[in-house]
Amino acid sequence: MKIYLKFDYVQLTKKIVQEKLSELGYKYNFIGFGEFNFLEKVPSAKIEELTTTFREYGIEIVESQKSVLVQKIKDAIVEMVHSETPLNIKSSVYIADKLNLSYAYLSNVFSEVTYTSIENFIIIQKIELAKQLMINTPLNLTEISIQLNYSSVAHLSTQFKNMTGMTPSSFQKIILKRRELSNKKQ
């Protein structure tokens, strides 16, 4: 029997960080998603241990100011894309308000560090979530496009095809075929 999972990346990451910090005996408090303070002095050797531990889960400790800002932008985007309720404001306004900085500045720093635009990163996140929703939920394309704040199914389909090389319908057919083959094997 195959089981499909849906992830809340924000919750999952926070839980892993909390568990690992507690296991290693650190006293800390969370400031926000992806950000916490140690409540006592931590030697650099312990930071290396923590870095190694987090790396096992695909979590990195970010050190440069620009990299920290880029990570905050990415966190805001993931939070925005994975939001259960569609936002009624532009993504640029959401990100600028969330980080309390001008969007032009955020966009420049993001592009400088990642070599891609914020808009492209948002599209990548939306398409990845669209694929997860197609695989793991009974939602149709109209419902998915609404949840991901697309103006239409056609807009979602165009971006999906540009990013994956196939239409959402083709992707869904592949998923159905894989499920059929998987069910036959069992």
Secondary structure in CASP SS format (residue, H / E / C, confidence):
PFRMAT SS
TARGET T0000
AUTHOR 0000-0000-0000
METHOD secondary structure of the structure
MODEL  1
M C 1.00
K C 1.00
I C 1.00
Y C 1.00
L C 1.00
K C 1.00
F C 1.00
D C 1.00
Y H 1.00
V H 1.00
Q H 1.00
L H 1.00
T H 1.00
K H 1.00
K H 1.00
I H 1.00
V H 1.00
Q H 1.00
E H 1.00
K H 1.00
L H 1.00
S H 1.00
E H 1.00
L C 1.00
G C 1.00
Y C 1.00
K C 1.00
Y E 1.00
N E 1.00
F E 1.00
I E 1.00
G E 1.00
F C 1.00
G C 1.00
E E 1.00
F E 1.00
N E 1.00
F E 1.00
L C 1.00
E C 1.00
K C 1.00
V C 1.00
P C 1.00
S H 1.00
A H 1.00
K H 1.00
I H 1.00
E H 1.00
E H 1.00
L H 1.00
T H 1.00
T H 1.00
T H 1.00
F H 1.00
R H 1.00
E C 1.00
Y C 1.00
G C 1.00
I C 1.00
E C 1.00
I C 1.00
V C 1.00
E C 1.00
S C 1.00
Q H 1.00
K H 1.00
S H 1.00
V H 1.00
L H 1.00
V H 1.00
Q H 1.00
K H 1.00
I H 1.00
K H 1.00
D H 1.00
A H 1.00
I H 1.00
V H 1.00
E H 1.00
M H 1.00
V H 1.00
H C 1.00
S C 1.00
E C 1.00
T C 1.00
P C 1.00
L C 1.00
N C 1.00
I C 1.00
K C 1.00
S H 1.00
S H 1.00
V H 1.00
Y H 1.00
I H 1.00
A H 1.00
D H 1.00
K H 1.00
L H 1.00
N C 1.00
L C 1.00
S C 1.00
Y H 1.00
A H 1.00
Y H 1.00
L H 1.00
S H 1.00
N H 1.00
V H 1.00
F H 1.00
S H 1.00
E H 1.00
V H 1.00
T H 1.00
Y C 1.00
T C 1.00
S C 1.00
I H 1.00
E H 1.00
N H 1.00
F H 1.00
I H 1.00
I H 1.00
I H 1.00
Q H 1.00
K H 1.00
I H 1.00
E H 1.00
L H 1.00
A H 1.00
K H 1.00
Q H 1.00
L H 1.00
M H 1.00
I H 1.00
N H 1.00
T C 1.00
P C 1.00
L C 1.00
N C 1.00
L H 1.00
T H 1.00
E H 1.00
I H 1.00
S H 1.00
I H 1.00
Q H 1.00
L C 1.00
N C 1.00
Y C 1.00
S C 1.00
S C 1.00
V H 1.00
A H 1.00
H H 1.00
L H 1.00
S H 1.00
T H 1.00
Q H 1.00
F H 1.00
K H 1.00
N H 1.00
M H 1.00
T H 1.00
G C 1.00
M C 1.00
T C 1.00
P H 1.00
S H 1.00
S H 1.00
F H 1.00
Q H 1.00
K H 1.00
I H 1.00
I H 1.00
L H 1.00
K H 1.00
R H 1.00
R H 1.00
E H 1.00
L H 1.00
S H 1.00
N H 1.00
K H 1.00
K H 1.00
Q C 1.00
END
